[in-house]
Amino acid sequence: KPYVCTRCNSTFTRQHSLNYHLLTHDNIHRFKCEYCGRMFRHPSHFKEHRRRHTGETPFHCTDCLLMFYTRNTYKRHMKKKH
């Protein structure tokens, strides 16, 4: 893994992953939920959290019509079905 954190020696395969990791050392949260005030470092985690407030469920099972907030829960559901 070519990218190394100079603070803790953690290693990463991508520069992007190292950059995200560095935010944890400085406790930087760039995104704040306008509904509850919770703070997030990563935009995708913030987006998924906000769906809980808005009720948005962009992932739909075409077989049983269940709806999901996150791609991961949708994928897990699809694996169980097959």
DSSP file (Angstrom, degrees, kcal/mol; ACC not computed):
  #  RESIDUE AA STRUCTURE BP1 BP2  ACC     N-H-->O    O-->H-N    N-H-->O    O-->H-N    TCO  KAPPA ALPHA  PHI   PSI    X-CA   Y-CA   Z-CA
    1    1 A K              0   0    0      0, 0.0    12,-0.2     0, 0.0    11,-0.1   0.000 360.0 360.0 360.0 117.1    0.0    0.0    0.0
    2    2 A P        +     0   0    0      0, 0.0     2,-0.6     0, 0.0    11,-0.2   0.635 360.0  77.6 -81.7 -14.3    1.8    3.1   -1.2
    3    3 A Y  E     -A   12   0A   0      9,-2.2     9,-2.6     2,-0.0     2,-0.4  -0.863  60.7-175.0-105.1 120.5    0.1    5.8    0.8
    4    4 A V  E     -A   11   0A   0     -2,-0.6     2,-0.4     7,-0.2     7,-0.2  -0.928  25.6-127.0-119.5 133.1    1.2    6.1    4.5
    5    5 A C     >  -     0   0    0      5,-2.9     4,-1.9    -2,-0.4     5,-0.0  -0.645  13.7-151.6 -74.4 126.2   -0.2    8.3    7.2
    6    6 A T  T  4 S+     0   0    0     -2,-0.4    -1,-0.1     1,-0.2    -2,-0.0   0.608  91.7  53.5 -75.8 -11.2    2.6   10.2    8.8
    7    7 A R  T  4 S+     0   0    0      3,-0.1    -1,-0.2     1,-0.0    -2,-0.0   0.826 130.7   4.0 -91.8 -35.6    0.8   10.4   12.1
    8    8 A C  T  4 S-     0   0    0      2,-0.1    -2,-0.2    -3,-0.0    -1,-0.0   0.395  90.8-118.0-133.6   1.2    0.0    6.7   12.8
    9    9 A N     <  +     0   0    0     -4,-1.9    -3,-0.1     1,-0.2     2,-0.1   0.614  56.3 155.4  67.4  14.7    1.6    4.8   10.0
   10   10 A S        -     0   0    0     -6,-0.1    -5,-2.9    -5,-0.0     2,-0.3  -0.451  33.3-140.3 -65.2 147.3   -1.7    3.4    8.7
   11   11 A T  E     -A    4   0A   0     -7,-0.2     2,-0.3    -2,-0.1    -7,-0.2  -0.855  18.6-172.4-117.6 151.7   -1.4    2.5    5.0
   12   12 A F  E     -A    3   0A   0     -9,-2.6    -9,-2.2    -2,-0.3     3,-0.0  -0.965  28.2-140.3-140.5 152.5   -3.8    2.9    2.1
   13   13 A T  S    S+     0   0    0     -2,-0.3     2,-0.4   -12,-0.2    -1,-0.1   0.694  89.4  44.4 -85.5 -19.7   -4.1    1.8   -1.5
   14   14 A R  S  > S-     0   0    0      1,-0.1     4,-1.7   -11,-0.1     3,-0.2  -0.956  72.4-133.9-129.8 146.1   -5.5    5.2   -2.7
   15   15 A Q  H  > S+     0   0    0     -2,-0.4     4,-2.7     1,-0.2     5,-0.2   0.880 108.5  59.4 -59.3 -39.8   -4.7    8.8   -2.0
   16   16 A H  H  > S+     0   0    0      1,-0.2     4,-2.2     2,-0.2    -1,-0.2   0.892 103.9  50.4 -58.0 -41.6   -8.4    9.5   -1.5
   17   17 A S  H  > S+     0   0    0      2,-0.2     4,-2.3    -3,-0.2    -1,-0.2   0.895 110.5  48.9 -66.4 -39.7   -8.5    7.0    1.3
   18   18 A L  H  X S+     0   0    0     -4,-1.7     4,-2.4     2,-0.2    -2,-0.2   0.924 109.6  52.4 -63.8 -44.1   -5.5    8.5    3.1
   19   19 A N  H  X S+     0   0    0     -4,-2.7     4,-0.9     1,-0.2    -2,-0.2   0.911 111.1  46.7 -59.2 -43.0   -7.0   12.0    2.7
   20   20 A Y  H >X S+     0   0    0     -4,-2.2     3,-0.8     1,-0.2     4,-0.6   0.914 110.7  53.0 -65.2 -42.9  -10.3   10.8    4.3
   21   21 A H  H >X S+     0   0    0     -4,-2.3     3,-1.4     1,-0.2     4,-0.8   0.890 100.7  61.0 -58.6 -41.4   -8.3    9.1    7.1
   22   22 A L  H 3X S+     0   0    0     -4,-2.4     4,-1.1     1,-0.3     3,-0.5   0.797  93.4  65.3 -59.8 -28.9   -6.4   12.3    7.9
   23   23 A L  H <X>S+     0   0    0     -4,-0.9     5,-2.2    -3,-0.8     4,-0.6   0.832  94.5  60.0 -61.5 -31.4   -9.7   14.0    8.8
   24   24 A T  H <<5S+     0   0    0     -3,-1.4     3,-0.4    -4,-0.6    -1,-0.2   0.852  99.3  55.4 -68.1 -33.2  -10.1   11.6   11.7
   25   25 A H  H  <5S+     0   0    0     -4,-0.8    -1,-0.2    -3,-0.5    -2,-0.2   0.870 115.2  37.9 -67.1 -35.5   -6.8   12.8   13.3
   26   26 A D  H  <5S-     0   0    0     -4,-1.1    -1,-0.2    -3,-0.1    -2,-0.2   0.427 106.7-126.8 -94.1   0.3   -8.0   16.4   13.3
   27   27 A N  T  <5 +     0   0    0     -4,-0.6     2,-0.5    -3,-0.4    -3,-0.2   0.890  46.3 172.7  54.7  43.2  -11.6   15.4   14.2
   28   28 A I      < -     0   0    0     -5,-2.2     2,-0.5    -6,-0.1    -1,-0.2  -0.732  17.4-174.6 -88.9 124.4  -12.8   17.4   11.1
   29   29 A H        -     0   0    0     -2,-0.5    12,-0.3     1,-0.1    13,-0.0  -0.975   4.3-180.0-117.7 115.6  -16.5   17.1   10.3
   30   30 A R        +     0   0    0     10,-0.7     2,-0.4    -2,-0.5    11,-0.2   0.643  61.5  59.0 -92.2 -15.6  -17.4   18.9    7.1
   31   31 A F  E     -B   40   0B   0      9,-2.6     9,-2.9    11,-0.0     2,-0.5  -0.958  59.6-167.1-125.5 132.0  -21.1   18.2    6.9
   32   32 A K  E     -B   39   0B   0     -2,-0.4     2,-0.3     7,-0.2     7,-0.2  -0.962  25.0-123.0-120.2 129.3  -23.9   19.1    9.4
   33   33 A C     >  -     0   0    0      5,-2.9     4,-1.8    -2,-0.5    -2,-0.0  -0.533  12.9-152.1 -69.6 125.5  -27.4   17.6    9.3
   34   34 A E  T  4 S+     0   0    0     -2,-0.3    -1,-0.2     1,-0.2    16,-0.0   0.635  92.0  51.6 -73.9 -12.9  -29.9   20.5    9.1
   35   35 A Y  T  4 S+     0   0    0      3,-0.1    -1,-0.2     1,-0.0    -2,-0.0   0.868 131.2   4.1 -90.3 -42.0  -32.5   18.3   10.9
   36   36 A C  T  4 S-     0   0    0      2,-0.1    -2,-0.2     0, 0.0    -1,-0.0   0.496  90.7-117.6-126.6  -8.0  -30.7   17.1   14.0
   37   37 A G     <  +     0   0    0     -4,-1.8    -3,-0.1     1,-0.3     2,-0.0   0.435  57.1 153.3  85.5  -1.5  -27.2   18.7   14.0
   38   38 A R        -     0   0    0     -6,-0.1    -5,-2.9     1,-0.1     2,-0.3  -0.344  36.8-134.9 -63.4 143.6  -25.3   15.5   13.7
   39   39 A M  E     -B   32   0B   0     -7,-0.2     2,-0.3    -9,-0.0    -7,-0.2  -0.777  19.8-170.1-107.6 146.8  -21.9   16.0   12.0
   40   40 A F  E     -B   31   0B   0     -9,-2.9    -9,-2.6    -2,-0.3   -10,-0.7  -0.978  21.7-159.6-136.2 145.7  -20.3   13.9    9.3
   41   41 A R  S    S+     0   0    0     -2,-0.3    -1,-0.1   -12,-0.3   -11,-0.1   0.821  81.6  56.7 -87.2 -36.8  -16.8   13.7    7.7
   42   42 A H  S  > S-     0   0    0      1,-0.1     4,-1.9   -11,-0.1     3,-0.3  -0.819  73.2-141.0-106.7 134.0  -17.8   11.9    4.5
   43   43 A P  H  > S+     0   0    0      0, 0.0     4,-2.4     0, 0.0     5,-0.2   0.845 101.5  53.9 -61.7 -34.7  -20.5   13.2    2.1
   44   44 A S  H  > S+     0   0    0      2,-0.2     4,-2.3     1,-0.2     5,-0.2   0.885 108.3  49.1 -70.1 -35.6  -21.9    9.8    1.4
   45   45 A H  H  > S+     0   0    0     -3,-0.3     4,-2.2     2,-0.2    -1,-0.2   0.894 112.3  49.5 -66.5 -39.0  -22.5    9.1    5.1
   46   46 A F  H  X S+     0   0    0     -4,-1.9     4,-2.5     2,-0.2    -2,-0.2   0.920 110.4  50.0 -62.9 -44.8  -24.2   12.5    5.4
   47   47 A K  H  X S+     0   0    0     -4,-2.4     4,-1.3     1,-0.2    -2,-0.2   0.911 111.4  48.0 -62.8 -43.8  -26.4   11.8    2.4
   48   48 A E  H  X S+     0   0    0     -4,-2.3     4,-0.6     1,-0.2     3,-0.2   0.903 111.9  50.3 -63.8 -41.1  -27.5    8.4    3.8
   49   49 A H  H >X S+     0   0    0     -4,-2.2     3,-1.5     1,-0.2     4,-0.7   0.924 105.7  55.5 -62.2 -45.3  -28.2    9.9    7.2
   50   50 A R  H >X S+     0   0    0     -4,-2.5     4,-2.1     1,-0.3     3,-0.8   0.810  96.2  66.1 -60.9 -30.2  -30.3   12.7    5.8
   51   51 A R  H 3X S+     0   0    0     -4,-1.3     4,-2.5     1,-0.2     5,-0.4   0.810  91.7  63.2 -61.0 -29.0  -32.5   10.2    4.0
   52   52 A R  H << S+     0   0    0     -3,-1.5    -1,-0.2    -4,-0.6    -2,-0.2   0.855 108.7  40.9 -63.9 -33.8  -33.7    9.0    7.4
   53   53 A H  H << S+     0   0    0     -3,-0.8    -2,-0.2    -4,-0.7    -1,-0.2   0.876 121.1  40.6 -79.6 -39.5  -35.2   12.4    8.0
   54   54 A T  H  < S-     0   0    0     -4,-2.1    -2,-0.2     2,-0.1    -3,-0.2   0.711  99.5-129.6 -84.9 -20.3  -36.6   12.9    4.6
   55   55 A G     <  +     0   0    0     -4,-2.5     2,-0.2     1,-0.3    -3,-0.1   0.521  49.6 158.6  82.7   4.4  -37.9    9.4    4.1
   56   56 A E        -     0   0    0     -5,-0.4    -1,-0.3    -6,-0.2    -2,-0.1  -0.443  17.7-179.2 -64.8 129.8  -36.2    9.1    0.7
   57   57 A T        +     0   0    0     -2,-0.2    12,-0.2    -3,-0.1    11,-0.1  -0.766   7.2 171.6-131.4  85.9  -35.6    5.5   -0.3
   58   58 A P        +     0   0    0      0, 0.0     2,-0.6     0, 0.0    11,-0.1   0.567  58.9  76.4 -76.8  -7.5  -33.9    5.4   -3.7
   59   59 A F  E     -C   68   0C   0      9,-1.6     9,-2.7    11,-0.0     2,-0.4  -0.914  62.3-179.7-111.2 117.8  -33.2    1.7   -3.7
   60   60 A H  E     -C   67   0C   0     -2,-0.6     2,-0.6     7,-0.2     7,-0.2  -0.936  26.7-134.9-122.3 135.5  -36.2   -0.5   -4.6
   61   61 A C     >  -     0   0    0      5,-2.7     4,-1.4    -2,-0.4    -2,-0.0  -0.773  12.4-156.3 -83.5 124.4  -36.6   -4.3   -4.9
   62   62 A T  T  4 S+     0   0    0     -2,-0.6    -1,-0.1     1,-0.2    -2,-0.0   0.660  87.7  51.4 -77.5 -14.8  -38.6   -5.0   -8.0
   63   63 A D  T  4 S+     0   0    0      3,-0.1    -1,-0.2     1,-0.1    -2,-0.0   0.917 127.4  13.4 -87.1 -48.5  -39.7   -8.4   -6.7
   64   64 A C  T  4 S-     0   0    0      2,-0.1    -2,-0.2     0, 0.0    -1,-0.1   0.450  94.0-124.8-112.0  -1.6  -41.2   -7.6   -3.2
   65   65 A L     <  +     0   0    0     -4,-1.4    -3,-0.1     1,-0.2     2,-0.1   0.599  54.4 152.7  69.2  13.6  -41.4   -3.8   -3.5
   66   66 A L        -     0   0    0     -6,-0.0    -5,-2.7     8,-0.0     2,-0.3  -0.443  32.6-145.9 -68.6 151.1  -39.3   -3.2   -0.3
   67   67 A M  E     -C   60   0C   0     -7,-0.2     2,-0.3    -2,-0.1    -7,-0.2  -0.924  10.7-158.4-124.0 148.0  -37.5    0.2   -0.3
   68   68 A F  E     -C   59   0C   0     -9,-2.7    -9,-1.6    -2,-0.3     3,-0.0  -0.948  22.4-149.3-132.9 146.0  -34.1    1.0    1.2
   69   69 A Y  S    S+     0   0    0     -2,-0.3     2,-0.3   -12,-0.2    -1,-0.1   0.829  86.3  40.7 -75.2 -35.2  -32.2    4.1    2.4
   70   70 A T  S  > S-     0   0    0      1,-0.1     4,-1.6   -11,-0.1     5,-0.1  -0.845  72.7-130.6-123.1 153.2  -28.8    2.7    1.5
   71   71 A R  H  > S+     0   0    0     -2,-0.3     4,-2.8     1,-0.2     5,-0.2   0.859 108.2  58.2 -64.3 -36.7  -27.3    0.7   -1.3
   72   72 A N  H  > S+     0   0    0      2,-0.2     4,-2.4     1,-0.2    -1,-0.2   0.912 106.3  45.7 -63.9 -43.2  -25.7   -1.7    1.2
   73   73 A T  H  > S+     0   0    0      2,-0.2     4,-2.1     1,-0.2    -1,-0.2   0.879 113.2  51.6 -68.2 -35.1  -29.0   -2.7    2.8
   74   74 A Y  H  X S+     0   0    0     -4,-1.6     4,-2.3     2,-0.2    -2,-0.2   0.935 110.8  47.5 -63.4 -46.4  -30.5   -3.1   -0.7
   75   75 A K  H  X S+     0   0    0     -4,-2.8     4,-2.1     1,-0.2    -2,-0.2   0.903 110.6  51.8 -62.4 -41.8  -27.6   -5.3   -1.8
   76   76 A R  H  X S+     0   0    0     -4,-2.4     4,-1.8     1,-0.2    -1,-0.2   0.907 109.9  50.0 -60.9 -42.2  -27.8   -7.4    1.4
   77   77 A H  H  X S+     0   0    0     -4,-2.1     4,-1.3     1,-0.2    -2,-0.2   0.913 109.9  50.3 -61.1 -44.8  -31.5   -7.9    0.7
   78   78 A M  H  X S+     0   0    0     -4,-2.3     4,-1.1     1,-0.2    -1,-0.2   0.853 107.9  53.1 -66.3 -35.0  -30.9   -9.0   -2.9
   79   79 A K  H  < S+     0   0    0     -4,-2.1     3,-0.4     1,-0.2    -1,-0.2   0.893 106.7  52.4 -66.2 -39.1  -28.3  -11.5   -1.8
   80   80 A K  H  < S+     0   0    0     -4,-1.8    -1,-0.2     1,-0.2    -2,-0.2   0.818 106.2  55.1 -66.0 -30.1  -30.7  -13.1    0.7
   81   81 A K  H  <        0   0    0     -4,-1.3    -1,-0.2     1,-0.2    -2,-0.2   0.808 360.0 360.0 -73.6 -29.7  -33.3  -13.5   -2.0
   82   82 A H     <        0   0    0     -4,-1.1    -1,-0.2    -3,-0.4    -2,-0.2   0.420 360.0 360.0-107.3 360.0  -31.0  -15.5   -4.4
